[in-house]
Amino acid sequence: MGSKNKLKRFKENETFKNVIQPKRDAIENGSFALKGKWATHFKNDYPIVLELGCGKGEYTIGLARQNQNKNYIGVDIKGARFWRGAKTSLEENLVNVAFLRTQIELIDSLFAENEVSEIWITFPDPQIKYKRTKHRLTNQDFLKKYKRILKPEGVVNLKTDSEFMHGYTLGLLHGLGLEIIYANHDVYKNEGSSKEVLEIQTFYENQYLEKEKPITYIQFRIN
């Protein structure tokens, strides 16, 4: 993407009512106004669901279309990417969608304890090299952050084409004694996955399927 196109998208994001771009100092000093008050942004008390590393926002929008009684927030640091999702949700008048531009490691400074009902992690970079372990979105440090913001009954969903990421996460969950609600090594060949898993496919997921890569899924609780 050219720099001019990126700048255009950044400027347009600033005009979108469904895009929130907090300053880092406001996050770190605790003055971010929506922490603990996300219901005021959506003007309802519906459950809040996050997609972490949302990219273009395809999954966030797909979930919002299926479940209009939940509020969905796509989280990513790359605003030029989620611009597409923000624009589409405005064009479709999806009032239950927002996009939050921030680093995921700050997530527990943006949401209060027990404020989030569900988390989706879709096709994250598996960070296969050992020295990149700290960047895996299901590592133990990230799980601690998710636990702080999730309701006691809240769930985390991991959908990925990476067998490594799937196996790493299952092993970690077993080692920590956490509740694995459901796990599937190939959602399109084995029965049992929900419509949220089967009926929403991103551009990259379609590419993986064309290469006959199995798509895996885990749903788990951290409490």
C-alpha positions in Angstrom: 0.0 0.0 0.0 1.4 3.4 -1.0 2.2 6.0 1.7 -0.3 8.5 0.2 -3.1 5.8 0.4 -2.1 5.1 4.0 -2.3 8.8 4.9 -5.7 9.1 3.3 -7.0 6.2 5.3 -5.5 7.5 8.5 -7.3 10.8 7.9 -10.5 9.1 7.1 -10.3 7.0 10.2 -10.3 10.2 12.2 -13.7 11.0 10.9 -15.3 7.6 11.6 -17.4 7.5 14.7 -16.7 3.8 15.1 -12.9 4.2 15.3 -11.2 4.8 18.6 -7.6 5.8 18.6 -6.4 6.6 22.2 -3.1 8.3 22.9 -0.6 5.9 24.5 0.0 8.3 27.5 -3.8 8.3 28.2 -3.7 4.5 28.2 -0.7 4.3 30.5 -1.8 6.9 33.0 -5.3 5.5 33.4 -7.1 8.5 31.9 -8.6 6.6 28.9 -12.3 7.5 29.2 -13.9 4.3 27.9 -12.2 1.9 30.2 -15.0 0.3 32.2 -17.5 2.4 30.3 -17.6 0.8 26.8 -21.4 0.4 27.2 -21.6 4.2 26.9 -20.0 4.1 23.4 -22.5 1.5 22.1 -25.4 3.0 24.1 -26.5 -0.5 25.3 -25.5 -3.2 27.8 -24.9 -6.0 25.2 -22.0 -8.3 25.8 -18.6 -7.0 24.5 -16.6 -9.3 22.2 -13.1 -8.5 21.0 -11.2 -9.6 17.9 -7.5 -9.2 18.6 -5.3 -8.6 15.6 -8.3 -8.0 13.5 -6.5 -7.0 10.3 -9.1 -5.7 7.7 -11.9 -6.5 10.2 -13.5 -9.2 8.1 -14.1 -11.5 11.1 -15.3 -8.7 13.3 -17.9 -7.7 10.7 -18.9 -11.2 10.0 -19.6 -11.8 13.7 -21.5 -8.6 14.0 -23.7 -9.5 11.1 -24.6 -12.8 12.8 -25.1 -11.5 16.3 -26.7 -8.1 16.5 -27.3 -8.5 20.3 -23.5 -8.3 20.9 -21.0 -5.5 20.5 -17.8 -6.3 18.6 -14.5 -4.4 18.8 -11.7 -5.2 16.3 -8.3 -4.4 17.9 -5.2 -3.7 15.8 -2.4 -1.3 15.7 -2.5 -1.0 11.9 -5.3 1.6 11.2 -4.8 1.5 7.5 -5.8 -2.1 7.5 -8.9 -1.9 9.6 -10.0 1.2 7.7 -11.8 -1.2 5.3 -13.7 -2.9 8.1 -14.6 0.4 9.7 -15.9 1.8 6.4 -17.9 -1.3 5.6 -19.6 -1.4 9.0 -20.6 2.3 8.5 -21.9 1.6 5.0 -23.9 -1.3 6.3 -25.1 0.7 9.4 -23.7 -2.0 11.8 -24.0 -0.1 15.0 -22.6 -3.0 17.0 -19.1 -2.6 15.6 -16.1 -0.5 16.6 -12.4 -0.6 15.9 -9.7 0.2 18.5 -6.2 1.2 17.3 -3.7 0.0 19.9 -1.1 -2.6 20.7 -2.6 -5.8 22.1 -0.2 -5.9 25.0 -2.1 -2.8 26.4 -5.5 -4.5 26.3 -5.9 -4.8 30.0 -5.4 -1.0 30.3 -8.2 -0.4 27.9 -10.9 -2.6 29.4 -11.9 -3.0 33.0 -12.1 -6.2 35.0 -15.0 -8.4 33.9 -15.9 -6.0 31.1 -15.4 -8.4 28.2 -17.5 -11.5 27.5 -15.5 -13.1 24.7 -12.3 -12.9 22.8 -11.5 -14.0 19.2 -8.0 -14.5 17.9 -8.2 -15.3 14.2 -5.2 -16.4 12.1 -2.5 -14.7 14.3 1.2 -14.8 13.4 2.3 -18.0 15.1 5.7 -16.5 16.0 7.3 -20.0 15.5 10.9 -19.0 16.5 11.5 -19.5 20.3 12.8 -16.0 20.7 9.4 -14.8 19.4 7.4 -16.7 22.1 6.6 -13.4 24.0 4.7 -12.2 20.9 2.4 -15.3 20.6 -1.1 -14.1 21.4 -1.9 -17.2 23.5 1.3 -17.2 25.6 1.0 -17.2 29.4 1.5 -13.4 29.8 -1.3 -12.7 27.3 -3.6 -15.2 29.0 -3.1 -13.3 32.3 -4.2 -10.1 30.6 -7.2 -11.7 29.0 -8.2 -13.2 32.4 -8.2 -9.7 33.9 -10.7 -8.3 31.5 -12.9 -11.3 30.8 -16.1 -12.1 32.8 -15.7 -15.3 34.9 -17.7 -17.3 32.3 -16.0 -15.6 29.4 -14.3 -17.6 26.6 -11.4 -17.3 24.2 -11.6 -18.5 20.6 -8.5 -19.3 18.5 -9.0 -20.0 14.8 -5.8 -20.7 12.9 -4.2 -22.4 9.9 -1.0 -23.0 12.0 -0.7 -26.5 13.4 2.1 -25.2 15.5 0.0 -22.5 17.1 -2.8 -24.9 17.6 -0.6 -27.5 19.3 1.3 -24.9 21.3 -1.9 -23.5 22.7 -3.4 -26.8 23.5 -0.2 -27.9 25.3 -0.1 -24.6 27.3 -3.8 -24.9 28.3 -3.3 -28.5 29.5 -0.2 -27.6 31.4 -2.0 -24.7 33.2 -5.1 -26.9 33.9 -7.4 -24.5 32.0 -10.8 -25.6 30.6 -10.8 -26.6 27.0 -14.4 -26.3 25.9 -13.9 -27.5 22.3 -11.0 -28.3 20.0 -10.9 -29.3 16.4 -7.9 -30.1 14.1 -9.9 -29.6 10.9 -13.1 -27.6 11.2 -14.3 -28.2 7.7 -13.8 -32.0 7.8 -14.8 -32.8 11.3 -18.4 -32.0 12.6 -19.2 -29.9 15.6 -18.0 -26.4 15.0 -20.3 -23.4 15.3 -21.6 -21.3 12.5 -19.3 -18.5 13.7 -16.4 -20.8 12.9 -17.7 -22.3 9.7 -19.6 -19.4 8.0 -17.1 -16.6 8.3 -14.1 -16.8 6.1 -11.5 -14.1 5.6 -9.5 -13.5 2.4 -6.5 -15.2 3.8 -8.5 -18.1 5.1 -9.8 -18.7 1.6 -6.2 -18.8 0.4 -5.3 -21.4 3.0 -8.3 -23.5 2.0 -7.3 -23.3 -1.7 -3.9 -24.8 -0.6 -5.9 -27.5 1.3 -4.5 -26.4 4.7 -6.6 -27.6 7.6 -8.2 -24.8 9.7 -8.0 -25.5 13.4 -10.1 -24.1 16.3 -10.0 -24.0 20.1 -12.5 -22.5 22.5 -11.4 -22.3 26.1 -11.9 -20.6 29.5 -9.1 -19.0 31.5 -10.7 -19.0 35.0 
